[in-house]
Amino acid sequence: MTNTTLKPVLILGGTGKTGRRLAERLAARNIPVRIGSRSASPAFDWTDKSSWTGALDGVSAVYISYYPDIAVPGAAETVEEFARLAVNSGVRRLVLLSGRGEPEAQRAEEMVKATGADWTILRCAWFAQNFSESAFLDGVLAGQISVPAAEIGEPFVDADDIADVAAEVLSNEGHIGELYELTGPRLLTFREAVAEIARGSGRDITFSRVSPEEFKAELEAYGTPADIAWLLDELFVRVLDGRNEHLTDGVRRALGREPKDFSVYVRETAATGVWHVNL
Ligand SMILES: NC(=O)c1ccc[n+]([C@@H]2O[C@H](COP(=O)([O-])OP(=O)(O)OC[C@H]3O[C@@H](n4cnc5c(N)ncnc54)[C@H](OP(=O)(O)O)[C@@H]3O)[C@@H](O)[C@H]2O)c1
């Protein structure tokens, strides 16, 4: 695809952590964008298949970011059904946002490849922005993060890097059939990541490693839906077992530069003030 195309790129999750950034980057390259989310117009909802056709109408490519998580049971089939509909609607270019070391995510990757589309897969580590734009922000603000994360290094990747890679693969030739495994440049345990955020934000934040049973009870007490509780258990207890404790060269291969370090993420995020809200 070249940037002279007038057909928009459909960005699923286009108001979320990576999708919002990708939309900004494509717009800056004068590539038209259509946001795919429940609040967009036309609305796109993963749970309402009747909304899929309208979102796909007349688009040149799709960035597929599944919600709530590509690791949940059944995600692969849903992503496959959507990808097949896209191809049958004439959309050849598909970029899938995936996760590392997650059986369901890797199944979804294989299914997208099998559609015959011109695919690129972005298989990502945990996003640094989970600490500032989603799951762990409340914990940072409350000064207490209690999760069943073992002392295992995770190469947190910055959503800016993911969006840079997605924008590159969607606007330049040469990335079809590539699987980019995207990590940051450094392994950090959750304890170390929280300590860096505490230092950078000037907040007191305690990290406690709780047992999976304590974690489950805490989630129940907060009224967390069962599927989200299952997902967190899957990600912290089963996937965070050392299988992903290594760095990859995906950002360098796709962009020709090194990924952003977690310390830069902390410095930039602290400067936005998001960690200085008083609860
Ligand atoms: N977070 C990580 O660390 C991480 C790591 C690796 C891979 N991933 C993968 O990245 C993907 C996105 O995860 P994320 O945590 O970054 O989420 P996110 O993109 O920040 O999620 C929010 C986005 O999803 C949309 N959304 C919510 N419910 C929806 C629905 N029913 N139908 C359509 N859109 C919906 C929201 O818009 P509306 O509210 O307007 O609908 C918003 O645009 C997941 O598949 C996940 O497995 C995440």
The ligand as a Gaussian input file, in Angstrom:
#p B3LYP/6-31G(d) Opt

LIG

0 1
 N       -2.001000      -4.548000      27.252000
 C       -0.952000      -5.345000      27.017000
 O        0.027000      -5.356000      27.765000
 C       -0.949000      -6.236000      25.803000
 C        0.202000      -6.975000      25.490000
 C        0.210000      -7.772000      24.338000
 C       -0.931000      -7.833000      23.538000
 N       -2.024000      -7.121000      23.891000
 C       -3.246000      -7.215000      23.043000
 O       -3.618000      -5.931000      22.601000
 C       -5.024000      -5.887000      22.391000
 C       -5.564000      -4.605000      22.954000
 O       -5.365000      -4.608000      24.342000
 P       -5.188000      -3.282000      25.160000
 O       -5.005000      -3.676000      26.572000
 O       -4.143000      -2.399000      24.534000
 O       -6.603000      -2.588000      24.998000
 P       -6.972000      -1.171000      24.371000
 O       -6.692000      -1.164000      22.902000
 O       -6.410000      -0.070000      25.179000
 O       -8.577000      -1.302000      24.560000
 C       -9.442000      -0.294000      24.447000
 C      -10.009000      -0.187000      23.012000
 O      -10.917000      -1.278000      22.735000
 C      -12.183000      -0.729000      22.341000
 N      -13.227000      -1.682000      22.750000
 C      -13.630000      -2.013000      24.003000
 N      -14.611000      -2.931000      23.955000
 C      -14.836000      -3.199000      22.640000
 C      -15.749000      -4.048000      21.936000
 N      -16.618000      -4.839000      22.583000
 N      -15.725000      -4.044000      20.579000
 C      -14.858000      -3.253000      19.900000
 N      -13.961000      -2.436000      20.507000
 C      -13.972000      -2.398000      21.865000
 C      -12.234000       0.620000      23.035000
 O      -13.090000       1.538000      22.417000
 P      -14.671000       1.672000      22.798000
 O      -14.739000       1.727000      24.288000
 O      -15.115000       2.905000      22.092000
 O      -15.339000       0.449000      22.240000
 C      -10.787000       1.079000      22.855000
 O      -10.583000       1.590000      21.544000
 C       -5.611000      -7.141000      23.037000
 O       -6.000000      -8.072000      22.048000
 C       -4.441000      -7.706000      23.844000
 O       -4.457000      -9.108000      23.899000
 C       -2.075000      -6.317000      24.984000

